Amino acid sequence: MRSIIEELYYGNISPLDRDIIKGGTYSHILNLVTRNEDELVQTLTQAQQETFEKFKDCASELGDKNEMMSFVLGFKLGMRLAAEAMISLDEITDPKMT
């Protein structure tokens, strides 16, 4: 059995992989977004459609950056919690008030 670090290195673990449950809340909202986008695009001129595509690309890139930052901050918080959990037994059995 490989360590979690080895699994991550070999690409067997991806924090981005997600299963979408058909009929779930996420699936429902995604369908609404797609349907409303299709209806909106039908009302736009060619120039407006190109501008809308650029807008979607920028919004997607911004969303990717936000997800990455949330992952990094969450990971760091988890590591801080793990590090604090590793305090010596003396600090647990004989705590010092500061």
ROGU-870807 format. One line per field, with one value per residue (C-alpha): residue number from 1; x, y, z. Coordinates in pm, 1 decimal, always signed. Each point is the difference from the previous one (the first is absolute). Layout:
N
resi = c(NUM; ...) .
xx = c(X; ...) .
yy = c(Y; ...) .
zz = c(Z; ...) .
***
This chain:
98
resi = c(1; 2; 3; 4; 5; 6; 7; 8; 9; 10; 11; 12; 13; 14; 15; 16; 17; 18; 19; 20; 21; 22; 23; 24; 25; 26; 27; 28; 29; 30; 31; 32; 33; 34; 35; 36; 37; 38; 39; 40; 41; 42; 43; 44; 45; 46; 47; 48; 49; 50; 51; 52; 53; 54; 55; 56; 57; 58; 59; 60; 61; 62; 63; 64; 65; 66; 67; 68; 69; 70; 71; 72; 73; 74; 75; 76; 77; 78; 79; 80; 81; 82; 83; 84; 85; 86; 87; 88; 89; 90; 91; 92; 93; 94; 95; 96; 97; 98) .
xx = c(+0.0; +141.7; +0.6; -245.4; +292.8; +98.5; -360.3; -12.8; +333.8; -114.7; -321.5; -230.2; -147.5; -142.9; -161.5; -192.0; -180.8; -365.2; -294.6; -320.3; -305.8; -269.7; -308.9; +198.9; +6.2; +320.7; -133.2; -327.1; +175.6; +239.2; -297.6; -162.0; +318.4; +36.0; -362.9; +5.1; +330.1; -142.2; -305.4; +215.4; +240.4; -293.0; -90.4; +351.5; +159.4; +321.9; +209.4; -185.9; +49.1; +375.2; +5.8; -204.4; +247.1; +287.7; -195.0; -55.6; +370.5; +100.3; -260.6; +123.9; +361.8; -97.9; -193.3; +302.9; +221.6; -252.1; -23.8; +378.7; +32.3; -272.9; +179.5; +334.2; -147.2; -195.7; +308.2; +207.1; -267.6; -12.7; +377.0; -6.1; -265.5; +207.0; +315.4; -180.2; -134.3; +360.9; +78.9; +186.8; -182.0; +141.7; -197.3; -318.1; +53.8; +166.2; -128.5; +163.6; -218.5; +155.5) .
yy = c(+0.0; +336.4; +301.0; +280.4; +213.1; -267.9; -31.4; +377.1; -6.1; -274.6; +185.7; -249.3; +274.2; +318.9; +261.5; +119.2; -329.5; +20.6; -223.8; +178.7; -183.5; +1.7; +162.9; +157.7; +368.3; +69.8; -179.2; +194.1; +337.9; -92.1; -85.1; +335.7; +188.7; -183.4; +52.0; +370.5; +50.0; -163.0; +227.2; +309.2; -80.1; -31.5; +364.3; +138.3; +133.6; -162.1; +277.7; -34.2; -377.6; +50.1; +242.5; -245.1; -281.5; +222.2; +78.5; -372.7; -71.9; +271.2; -116.5; -358.3; +105.1; +201.7; -297.3; -225.7; +243.3; +17.9; -379.7; -31.2; +261.0; -167.1; -333.9; +148.2; +181.5; -308.5; -218.3; +242.1; +12.6; -379.7; -18.2; +256.6; -207.8; -315.2; +174.1; +129.2; -348.1; -122.6; +196.6; -188.2; -202.4; +233.5; +288.3; -207.8; -137.6; +310.5; +299.4; +337.0; +309.4; +288.2) .
zz = c(+0.0; -105.0; +226.9; -64.5; -121.8; -254.2; -115.2; -50.8; -186.9; -238.6; -74.6; +170.5; +216.1; -141.6; +223.0; -306.2; -67.9; +91.7; -67.7; -93.6; +129.4; -264.6; +145.5; +284.7; +88.0; -193.6; -307.8; +20.8; +24.1; -282.1; -222.5; +84.9; -84.0; -330.6; -97.3; +90.1; -181.5; -313.9; +14.9; +53.6; -284.1; -242.7; +67.6; -55.8; -314.2; -124.4; +157.6; +329.4; -6.6; -42.6; +292.3; +208.2; -81.4; +116.0; +316.7; +67.3; -56.0; +248.3; +254.8; -36.7; +50.9; +306.7; +136.7; -54.9; +190.9; +285.9; +19.7; +4.1; +274.0; +206.5; -39.0; +105.1; +299.7; +106.7; -34.7; +205.9; +269.8; +7.5; +36.8; +281.2; +177.6; -48.0; +126.6; +306.7; +66.9; +17.5; +316.9; +269.5; +264.6; +268.1; -149.1; +28.0; +351.6; +147.2; -198.6; +60.7; +1.0; -191.2) .
***
